[in-house]
Amino acid sequence: MTTEQWLEVFRGIGKEMRAGLPAILDLETGRTAIGRGAGGDKTFPVDKWAEDIMVAAMEQVHATNGAAFTLVSEELGTRTFGAGTQVVLVDPVDGSNNAKNGVPFFGFAIALLDGSTLAELKAGYVMNLAVGDEFWAVRGKGAFKNGKTLRTPDTADIVIVSYEATDPANDLPLILPLLTSARRTRCFGSTALDLTYLASGATSVFVTATPSRTFDYAAGMLILEEAGGIVTDWAGSSLGSVRAGLDRTVPLLAAKNSVTHQKALALLRKN
Amino acid sequence: MTTEQWLEVFRGIGKEMRAGLPAILDLETGRTAIGRGAGGDKTFPVDKWAEDIMVAAMEQVHATNGAAFTLVSEELGTRTFGAGTQVVLVDPVDGSNNAKNGVPFFGFAIALLDGSTLAELKAGYVMNLAVGDEFWAVRGKGAFKNGKTLRTPDTADIVIVSYEATDPANDLPLILPLLTSARRTRCFGSTALDLTYLASGATSVFVTATPSRTFDYAAGMLILEEAGGIVTDWAGSSLGSVRAGLDRTVPLLAAKNSVTHQKALALLRKN
């Protein structure tokens, strides 16, 4: 299967989720966890429902196109579909805390890799499920929002910093010098969408202090990089050698361009 | 005009904005400020466009129903429609920073007062313009989201704290003890929506450190109070004597219930 064909599969899944979403979110039982996913977070009905849609699509791709790949997804963990080196890395609903609470800010994130590390990222797709906006990128072929090319600004100023803090008591003091240097802060509650809105020029920097998981950021990372942005760990090192999986990997520092990234790194090192 | 009739006018404005929004947000010129509003913020095309819709509706209400009132709106300032004691207090687009940057999280907020202070708040309406969800309340008659009654939880735990920081360098240190006590933080960039999502039980506490303006919070405040929540200043005092207007008034502390509010107040006083 070509990367473009994969992207069409990803888009189809996003559209199917978006169409069915109102019904699942209206469930009175939506706020009650029904288990815990392989990634460690609680599973809510919306997570399970979204993963079922995605898995059905993967089963179909395997059966009809003969694609062989390993699926890594937040809820189910790892499942092999034949013997292949490709990896499909998924967070069915990134921001499920928002979704289950009726806050319309959460997304579906899916990435294709030619091997097991992020250096082999080939395609990324993120849909903002609350509004239907689509973001995608293919390595070397640019990043897009609803089909329009994304380019991050080349300005060096830190206007808006968004962040994700899984453990505010630990995380906020670590990122405070960066947050207080900004004109505004944002904490939306969805890493995948944070990266796509950074890619679309809405924010200047995105930071996490608790190590993030690849299924949350791989797709958004490629979209940001293809739009001209940069993502590293807090040492400023490339994430190319990070393995796709369910574990927490490294804390992220992402920026609209390399000059802004250097400024943000310097601010983090103040601590 | 009855309060219910006013509410129908407010809903009509919200729906008209929602219907026309895609066209105005697609403008390439959307990110360039076209002036500064009476409330002090920059005016963007989306702000001006939304205010024009609202003002046209007010002119029609005055002309056809003979309603006499004072309009106070973020962009135009104050305009009288005949000699009456009622006040209509509006933020045409709350969260215009998000709107102009393509981040789908911003709302239309409008409140009706029988006089010039917040003690005389009679009705509040907020629409999340990005998704079309409507929130409203009439004093003594409850709060609603898309027609369904809202009740805040009676639990005392501080799970999610949302905040607005107009000046992060000054504001974040002041609210840090409250933020670090939470399991998660949020900063969405729209005070009106922060209050409505607190009213709908998605968050536990909402706080601002820079004094907020009544057109940003009056509508959401009544919705929250009618849902069982509480809004005060940082001294824990009622906002009833605050005058509706364009000025920055007091910093806000809002919570899902009074026990949670007392816990949050104690955390703020740690500083």
Interface residues (C-beta under 8 A of the other chain):
Chain A: N97 N98 N101 G102 V103 P104 F105 N128 A130 V131 D133 K145 I160 A165 T166 P168 A169 L172 P173 L176 L179 T180 S181 A182 R183 R184 T185 R186 C187 F188 G189 Y197 S200 G201 A202 T203
Chain B: N97 N98 N101 G102 V103 P104 F105 N128 A130 V131 D133 K145 I160 A165 T166 P168 A169 L172 P173 L176 L179 T180 S181 A182 R183 R184 T185 R186 C187 F188 G189 Y197 S200 G201 A202 T203
